[in-house]
Amino acid sequence: MTIETYRDAWGIPHLRAADARELARAQGRVTADDRAWQLEVERHRAQGTSASFLGAPAVAWDVFARRARLADTARRCFEALERRDPETAQWVRAYVAGVNEGLPAGAARTPEFTRTGLAPGTWEPWHPLGVWLATHILFAGFPAKLWREEAIRHLGEEAVPLFATDGPTTAGSNGWLLAGSRTATGHALLAGDPHRFIEAPGVYQQIRLACPEFDVVGLAVPGVPGIAHFAHTGTVAWSITNAMADYQDLYRERLRRAETGVEALAPDGTWTPAAHHTETIEISDSPSVQIEVLETPRGPVIAGWPEHPQTSPPSAADGGRTPRAPHAEHLAVVPAPAAADGGQPPQGPPAHADGEAEALALRYPPRVTHDLGFSALLPLLRARHVTDVDRAFDAWAEPVNVVHAADTAGGVLHRVAGRVPVRSRTNRTRLAPAWLPGHDWQGWHEMPYGDLTDGVAVMANQRGPATPLGVEFASPHRADRIRALLGERRTWSAADMAAIHTDTHLASAAPLLDRLAALDDLTPPAAGLRDRLLAWDRRMDVGSTDAAAYAAVRSAVVRHLAAHPAFAALTEPPAHPEVLLPWLALTPRIAFALEHLLRAEKLYGVDRPAAVRAAVEEVAAGLPTGTWGDTHRLAPWQALPEPSYDDGPALSGDHDCVLCTSAVPGLTDRSARGPAARYVWDLARRDDSRWVVPFGADGVPGAPHHTDQLPLWLKGDLAPVVTDWDRLERVDPTGGTGPASPTELTEENDV
């Protein structure tokens, strides 16, 4: 069979093959050539073996991955996929075969392998499922339940809505759908941008996959076959955002050692065996570490068993992607709710018999169902109409997403896709006591659908169709702003979408500016700063000195509030795994809930006018003279700390802007989270579609297409989607350009 590899002017791979399996093989091979280091990092993260070449900073993640049983879950899901959907399983195998073919050459051109001494390994069929699971295990934000438990313990139930918002640890997106009645062509437009931790190489891979069955362009996840999240087939296009659903539970387990091993207290009062074994984590620059891996009938124990000493804390801005410090875990003893369904504030730690301990177990859907939703991937590629996309997303598992789709016949779709268990309110909001009845899962929620309003649907992680499925959502500012911009005229074109992608108006500035307006008796410098900020256009533009001054005042307010004695008990997070600690950091919590805290009728005796006054006086005394872009700079995550991005490019935007580039007020103006891609899908003519990623198509430092899209991304421009084969350059599939013969795969090489 024949595989043909082409690239456009941006080095983006366009692949043609005789059938879907050979195309998957080609996708695996080209991904290994372009992203060998990224693939191997993600494979090792899924296995919990990344410390073997990244050293001590990766141990915390490896401990979490092992204890959460990520690799074992992925294996089980692939075994179930082979039984349930053998065609998709063979397609995944073909992708893995391509990865293994391409890795040696890809690793040879990638300097990180030499720097770390890592040799490319051999991929197994379950590895793409492991990559998917490891990438998304923290998407639902289950660690937020640990924060709520602590907030309720120290502040009471009223703290939950005060702090209920998204933050730097949350993955989000903007997405909007315009029906044909709202476009210049009469055909629909889809546009948006997923907000994730910006990584180098990037988390999305621009690619085209073509065979006689389908011809699809979109944004793939390196290490996973197909195009799951954002794609255009020529007749139908789709996109997703994080639905902010809650579908993972943390259980407080009562455990004890017995002669036969470890036992967990069940709701019927009996002690039941818990599976357990020991694993060894190899560390490249330190002695290996042995950990006990334990699983109760609720799920894997991720904290509290056995006890380990605390080491240096992680960065609060890391968001759990990969902690920068050795792992740290203590025995987790967290008070329980008063009743199984009441969720009342705890009255103190429970008394346990000698020899008993508490730990936290994580229950997540694919561990229960052995299904990661891979049966949706081939039907999505084969989709021709929104009805096909709708049916395909019926098989979606996680993460739970809001979906937009439109086709050339005028069909549109706005729905939620995924799997959310039905269970008690306590499970959804708090830590559920495993030894009490009423906390088991009772089936699955039906997925809701949404409508278009005046030909428009907007999704920006706000409350919407997914409201019954979640607890914490993004503020409505981004969604409201997108709707307002789209309402400024009746018809739009693909070329117009960049203006919405890059809008920098910050509606969430209002509460702080209102507090400033109410101040009197300020010193002349502070009064001048107040008046200047009240006249500011509220745009977080890269060259704005007013935006820089506002950000300085905001950070000072956050620090003053965080230092108040009312919150003192929350300044030292409880002893939990380091991967989870960013969700428990007080300063980011205050920063991202600031508008709620400033607008609340009362706030635990905090004198908010005094805090704002102190902040504006402090900033006025040493007023920054630079622009927002001087301090608001890109700080992408990378597996190796060098080369450093300490002097990353200057950025416009802010967390609640449509141009969502999240700083962490009170800690840093640098941004590690932002648009991991931008796209516009035009249903009138696919070649009028556009896309861009933060860096480039090639993951190899110094390669021509490693960072060639960065200038576009910074300016808000997008590259054209080119689908005319005559305008593409035929290349050798191993990476060389110029005339080449198609790759011939013999029967012996077929998967």
N, C-alpha and C positions, 0 to 999 in steps of 0.2 A: 504494500500500500504506500501511497505517496503523501508526504507532509511538505507543505510549502510555508516558508517563513518570510514575512515582509516586515519592514519598519517604515514609519513615517518620519517627518523631519524632526520629531522630538524623540526618536528612538523607541516609540511605542510599538510593541509587537502586534502584528496582524497575522493570524495563523489560518491556514486552509488545510483540510484533510478529507479523506474519503468517507469517514463516518465519525460518530461522536466519540467512540473509544480512542481512535487514533488521534483525534483532536485533543482529547484529554492528555494523551501521552505527549503531544507537542506542547501543550500548556505546561505540563510538569517540567519538560526539558528546558523550555525558554525561561521559565521562572528560576530554575536552578542556575542557569547561566547568568541571569540578571541579578538574582537575589540569593546567591548561595549562602552568604553569611547570615542573612536574615532568616532563611529557612532553617538553618542548623541551630540558631539561637532559639527559634520558636519550638523546634522539635525537642530540644533539651529542656526548655521551660515546661513543655507538656509532660515530659518524663520526670521532672524534678531532678535533673542532672546538670543544670547550668553552672553550678559552683565548681564542677570538675575542670572548667577552663576559664570561668569568670572570677573565681576566687570567693573569698569570704563575703563580699557584698551581696552575692547571689544566694547565700545559704538560706536566708529567711524565706525567699520565694520557694526554694526547693523543699523546705520543711512543710510549707503550706500545701504545695502541690502533692507531695507524698501523702500527707495526712488527709487531704481532701479526696484522695484516690482518683485524681484526674486521669492518669494513664490507664488504670484499671477500668474506669468508667468508659473511656474511649474504646478500649478493646472490646468490652461487652457490647457497646453500641454498634461496632462494626460487625461483630459476630451476629447480632440480631439483624443488622441490615442485610447480611448475606442470606439469611433465612427468609426475610420478609420481602426483599427487593433485590434479587440477584443481579439485575441489569445495572442498577446504580452501584452496587458493590464492585462489579467488574469495571465499571467506568472509573471508580476511585482507584482500583488497582492499576489501571492504565496510567492515571496521573502519577502515581507513585513510581511506576516503572520509568516514566519520563524524568522524574526528579532524580532517580538513581543514575540514569544515563548522563544527565547534565551536570551532576554535582562535581565530579572530578575536574572538569574544565572550568566550571564556575568558581570553584575554590582556588584553582591555580591563578586566577586573575584577581583574587580578592585578598588584600594584604592582611586583613584581620586574622585569617587562619595562621599565617606565619607568626604574627605578633603573639598569639595565644598558644601556639603549638597544637592547635586543634586540627585533627584530620577529619575530613568529611565522612560521615557515617552512612549507614544503609537505612533507608526509609522502609517502614513496614506499612501494610495497608491501613492500619488504624491511625497512623500518625496524622493525616489530615483532620480526622475527627478530634484528635488530641489538641492540635493547634487551634481548632475552632473553640473547643471547650475552654482551654487555658486563656484564650483571648477574651472570652465573654463571661468567665465565672464570676467576676466582680461587677458585671453590668447592672444587676438588679440591686446592688447596694445593700446586701444583707448586713454589712458591718454597721449601717446606720441604726440598726436595732440595738447595738451595744451603746451607741450614743444616747438613744432615747431612754434606755434603762438608767444610765447615769444621770441624765437630765431630770428625769422624773424623780429619781432617788433624792437628788439634792435641791430641785426647784419646784417639783410638783407637776401634775398632769398638764397644767397650763403652758408648760415649756414646750410641749410637743408642737402645737401649731406655730408658736413663736419662731422656732428653729426649723420648721418644715419647708425646706427649699432645696434646690439643687446646689451643688458646689463644685470645687475643683476636682473632686474624686469622681464626678458623674460624667458619663458619656452621653452627649446629646446631639441634636442636629436641628437645622432649619430645613423645611421642605414646603414647597407650595405647588399647587396644581391649578392651572388656568384652563377651563374648558374652552372649546372653540369659539364660543360666543364672546370671549374676552381677549382674543388674539387677532393680530392683523391678518393671519392666513386663514382663519376659520378652523384651524386644527389646534389641538391641545398643546400646552407646554407644561413640562415638569422642570422644576429647578430646586436647588438647595445646596447644603453643605453639611456633611457629618462632622461633629465636634468630638475629637478624641485627643489623647495625648499625641502631640506631634512627635513622630519618630524619624530617625535617620538610619536606614531607609524608611520610606513611608509605609503606613499601614495599608494603603490601597495601591493596586497595580492596574494601570490603564491597559486594556487589552481588547483584542477582537478575536472572536472564535467563529469560524465559518466552516460549514460542511453542507452536504446536500439537504440535511434536515433543517438547518437554521444558520443564521448569520447575525451575531450579537456583538455589540460593543458595550463596554461597561467597566466598572471598577471592581476588580477581584480582590480577594484576600490572599496574599501570598501563602502558599502551603495548602490551599483548599481549591479543589477543581470547580470549574464553572464560574458564574458571576451571580452572586447571591443578592446583593444589596441594591445596586444601582445599574440599570442596563436598558438598552434600546435594541429591539429585535428588528426594527424596520417598520413593523406594523403595530407594535405595542411597546410601551416603556413603563418602568416602575422605579420606585424609590422608597426608602424607609427612613424612619427616625425611631429613636428609643421611646417606647411607650411609657416608660417610668413605672411599669408594673412591678408588683411584689410577688415573686414566685419561688423564693427560697426561704427556708425557715432555720432558725437557730434554736436548738433545744438545750435546756439545762439538764444534764444527766447526773444522776447519783450513781457513783461507781464504787466498787470495792474489789480487792483482790481475794481470790479464793484458791483452793488447792488446784483446781482445774484451769485457772487463768483469771480473767477479769469478768465481773458480772455487773449488769446494769439493772436498776430498779424499774420495773414495768408498771404501767397504770393499774394493773390488778393486784399490786403489792408483792409480786414474786420477783425474785432475782433471776435474771435470764443471762445466759452466756453472751459475751461480746467477742466478736472475732478480733484477734490481735496477732501481730507478728512484728519482728524487728527488721529495719532496713538501715543500710549504711549510705551516708551521703559523702561522696568524695569531694574534697576541696583542693583546688590546685595549689594554694599557697599555705595550707594549714593541714593539721591532722584530720582524718576523717571523723565524722560524727555519726553515732548510732541513735536512731529514734525508734520509739515504739509507735506503731500504726495500729489504731483501734477503731472498731466500727460497731455501733449498737444497732438495734432494729430501726432506729430513726435515721441513722446515717453516720458518716465518718466523723470521728472526734477530731476537731481542728485546734482545740485549745484546752489547756488545763490538765493534760495527762501525757507524760509525767511532767514534773516541775523542772524548769530550767532557769538559771539565773538571768537577770536582766543585763543587757549590754547597752551600747550606745543607742540613742533613739534615732528613728528615721526622720527624713525631711517631711514636714507637714504638707509640703506641696507635691510630694511624689505621687500621691493618690493611689498607692499600692501597686503601681506598675512593676517596679522592682525596687525593693528597699535598698538603701545605700549603706546598710549596716548589718552586722551579723544578726542571726535570728535571736529573738528574745521571747520567752513565754514564761508565764507564771501560772500557778493553779488559779483558775478563774472561778471565783465565788461571787455570784451576782444574785441579789435578792429576787425572789419570785413574786409574781402578782398574787394578790390575795385570793383570787378565785380563777378558775379556768377560763371563764368568759368575761370577767369583769375588768381586767387590766388595771386594777387599782394600784396606787402607789405602794411600794413594798414597805413593810414595817420593820425590816431588819433581817439579817441573814438567818436562814433556817438552821436549826440544830440538827446535827447528824451524829450517828453513832460513831464510836472510835473505829478507825480504819476506813471510813467512807470519805470520798472526795467528790467534788463537783467538777464537771468539765462541760464543754460546749460541743454539740454535734450539729453538723450541717446537713440538711435535707434539701436536695435540689432535683428537679424533674428528671434529667437523663440518668441519674443514679437509680431512680425508681423505675423508669419506663424503658431504659436502654434504647433511647431514641433521641438523636440530636437533630432530627429534621432534614437529614441529607436526601430523603426521598423527594423533597421539593425542588432540588437543584436541576435535574434534567428536565422536568416539566416546565420550569421557568425558561430554560433555554429554548424549548420547543413552543413556547406560547406565541399565539397569533392575535389574541383578543384579550380584553380585560377579564372575560369569563375564564380563560385559561390561567391567567395570573391568579385569579381568585381561588380556583381549584388547587393550584400548586401551593399557595400559602396555607391551605387547609392542613397541609402536612408539616408546616413550620413548627419548630419546637422552641428554640431559644437562640438569642435573646428575644423577648417579646417586643414586637415592633408595631408602629403605625405604618400602614402601607398606602401609597398613592400609586395609581396606574391610570393610563389612558391609551386609547388605540386610535387608529386612523379612521375607524368607522364612527367615531364620536362617543364611544363608551368610556366611562370613567369609573374609578373605584377608590373608595376611602374606607379602610377597615383596619382592625387590629388583628395581628397574627401571632400565634405562639401558644404556650401551654401554661396555664395558671391554675394551681390547685385551689379547691374549695376547702376552707378550714376556718377556725375561729378567729375572731378579731385579735386576740392576744397573739396568735401566731404571726399575724400580718404586721403587728406594730412592736412587739416586745419579744423577750426570750420566753419560750414556752416550756413549762416544767414537764419533763418527759414522764415523771412518775404519777402525774394526775391525769384522769380521763378527760376527754374532750378536745384533744389536740392532734388527733390523727387527720389525715387527708381524706376528703369525702368526694372524690371525683374531680372534674375539671370544669372550669368556667366556659360558657359559650363565648366566642369572640365577638365583640361588638362591631357594628358598622357605623360610619358617619356619613354626612351629606355635604354637598357643596352649597354654599350660600352665594347667590348671585354669580354663579359660575366659578367660584373660588373655594379652595380648601387650603388651610394653612396648618402645619404641624411644627411645633417648636418646643416639644416636651411639656407643654402646658396641659392643664386639665381639658379633656375633650372626650372622645369616645372611650378612652382607656381609664377614665376616672374611677369606675367601680373596681378596677383591678390594682390600683396603686395607693400609696400613702403620701409620698413626697413628690411634688411636681415642680417644674420650673415656674418662675413667675411669668405672668402673661405678657411681659414687656416685648419680647422679641416677636411673638405671634401678633400682638396688637399693632406693632410698628409695621410688620410686613403687610398686614391687612390695610393699614392706613395708606401705605405707599401704593399698593395695588389699586386702592380706591381713588387715587388722584386722576386716573383716566380710564377709559373703557377698554382700550385695546393695547396689547403689548406684543413685542416680538422677542425672539431669542436674544438679539443683540441688546435689548433693554435690561436683561436680568442682572447684569453686573452691577448696575446702580443699586439694586436691592441687596445683593450679596454684600456690598461694601458700605452699607449705611452705618453711621457711627453715632446716631442719636442715643443718648443714655437716659431713658425715662426714669430709671431707678434712682437718679440723682435727686429727685424732687423732695423726698423726706428730709434729707440732710440740708438742702438749700432752704426749705421751709424753716427748719430749726435755726439756720443762720439768720434768716430774715427777721426772726423774732428776738434776736439778741440786741441789747443796747448797752451803753456804758463800756464799749470796747475801747481799747487804746487806738490812737489814730492809725497805726499800721494795720491792726486787725480789722478796723472798720473799713479801711481801704480795700483790704483783701475780700472782706464780705461783700462790699458793693461790686467789686470786680466779678466775683463769682455769681452774684445775682444777675449780672448783665451778660454772662456767658451764654453761648448758644447751645450748651449741653452736648456738644459733639466731641467725642474722644478721638480727635484727629492727631496723626503722628506729629504734625508740626505745631500743635496748639500749646502755648504756654499756659493758657487758662485751664486746659484739661490737666496739665501737670500740677497746677496749683490745687485744683479740686481733688485730684488723687492723693496729694500730700495731706490735705485736711482730712479726707476720708480715712486714710490709714492712721492718722493721729487719733481720730475719734474711735476707731476700732481698738487701738491699743489702750486708750483710756477706759473704755468699757470693759475690755478683757482684764484689766488690772483691778477692777472694782471688787471689793470683798464679797459681794453677792455671788460672784462666780468663782471664788477661790477654790472651792472643792472640786471644780472641773478643770483646774489648771494642770493637775497631774493625772494623766490618763491611767485607768486601771491596767493591771498586768495582763495584756493580751498579746497575741502574735504581732510582730512588727508590721507585717503586711496589712493588718487591720487598723493600726494606730492612726493613720491619717484621718480616718472618719471620726476619731475621738479628740482631735486637736481643737482646743477652745478657740483660738484666734481665728482660724478659717471659718469656724461655725458662726462666730459673731460677724465676721466680714460678709458672709453671703446671706445672713439673715438681717443685715443692718436696717433695711427699710422697715421690716416688721418690728424690730426692737425700738426704732425711733418713733414709730407711729402707735405703738401699743399704749393703751390708756395708763397703765402702770407697769413698772419694770423693777420689781423686787427692791424698791427703795433707791434705785439708782437715780441720781440727779442728772438727767440727760442734758438740760441746758448748760449745766456746769461743765459737763464733759465736752460738749461742742465748743463752749467758750474757751476752755483750756486748749483744745486742739487748734482752734483758729489763731489764738494768741501765740501758741508754740510755733506754728508754721509761719506766721507773719514775722516773727523774730528772726527767722532764717529762711526767708522766702526763696524757693527754688527759682532760678532764672532760666532753666532749660525748658525743653519741650517735653511733651508726653513720650515721644519716641526716644528721648535720651535715656529713659529708664524702662520703658515698656518694650522689652526686646524678646525675641524668640529664644526659647531655651529648650530645644528638642531633647527627648529621651534617646539615649543610645546605649547599647550594651557595654561598650568600652568608654571610659571617661575621656579618652583622647581620640581625635582632636576635639578640643573644647569649643563649646558654643557660647562661652561667657560674653563674648562681644557679638552676639547674634544680631540680625537685622532689626531695625526699628519697626514697630507695628502701630497701626491705628486700631481702634476698637476697644472693647472691654467686655466683661462677662455678660451683661444684659443688653449689649448692642446686638443688632443683627449680625454685624461683623464681630463675632464672639471670639475674642482672644483673651482668655481668662488670666488676670493677675490674681494675687492673693492679698488683698488689702490688709495692712498691718504687718505683713511679712515681707512681701516682695512685689515689685511691679513687673517682674519678668513673667513671661507667659509660656507655660509648658503645654497648654491645651488650646486648641483652636480648630479652624477648618482643615481637616485632614484631606479634603478634596473639595472641589466645587464642580457642579455639573449643570447643564441645561439640556434637556431632551426635547427636541422639536419633532412633533408628529407630522408636520407638513412635509418636511424634507430632512432626513436624518443627517445629511451633510451640513445642515445649518445648526446642528447641535454643537456644544462646546464643553470643554472640561479642563481641569488643571489640578495638579497636586503640588504640595509645598516644595518638593525638591526636583525629582526627575524620575525617569523610567529605569535608570540603571542604579543599582545599589553599590557599585564599586567606586570608592573615592577616587577622584581625579579623572574618571571617565567622562567623555563629552556630554553624556546625558545624565550625569549624576545630579547636578543642581541647575540645569538649564531652564527649568520652569519656575525657579524661585523668583526671578524678577516679575514674571506674570502674576504669580500668586500674591506677591507683596502689593502690586498695583491694583489688584482686583480684575486683571484681564484673564481671559480664558483662551486656550488653544483650540483651533477648529478640529472637529472630528472628521477625519478623512476616510471615506470608504471606497473610493474609486481605486481599484487595484493598480490601474495604470499610473497613478500618482504616488505609489508606494515603491520602495526600493526592495528588491529581492535580495535576501541575505542568506549566508550560510547559517544553518540552525545553531551552530556553536558560537555564533557571535560575529564572524567576519562579514564585511559588507562586500557588495559587488556581485557579479554574475555567479550563480551557483546552481548546481543540479538539485532537484528535489531529493529529499532523504528517502531512500528505499528501505522499507522494513520487511524482512523476510518472514515467512511463516514461523520460523523458530523464535523470532523476536516478538511475535504477536502475544498479547496478554489475554 
